[in-house]
């Protein structure tokens, strides 16, 4: 495994040791690749995904702007999906990434959409 990937994996495990999602307060998990970005609301007690959004979706992929702008719109989209399922609180899981750039933009977008964490 690459040293950079290994380091992120260790960070991810350290974060996951402390936080987990429930059906009332799911975990908002972020995965960031070089090109795309994905978020999921996960209920860890049942081991199921409640809602998901990503930059490959038809409504978001058509938007103009840089990757940070796209990430913010994904945050808004996941907040909208959560609201429709009756969820307003969640736990933010940055997935071993620094809380900066696209990861921060997702969090800001989700907060703007009405999610509390």
Protein Blocks (a to p, Z undefined) as FASTA:
>chain_A
ZZklmmmmmmmmmmmmmpccdfklccddddddfkbccdddddfknopafbdcdfkbmklm
mpgcdfklmmmmmmmmmmmmmmmnopabdcddehhpacehjlmmmmmmmmmnopaZZ
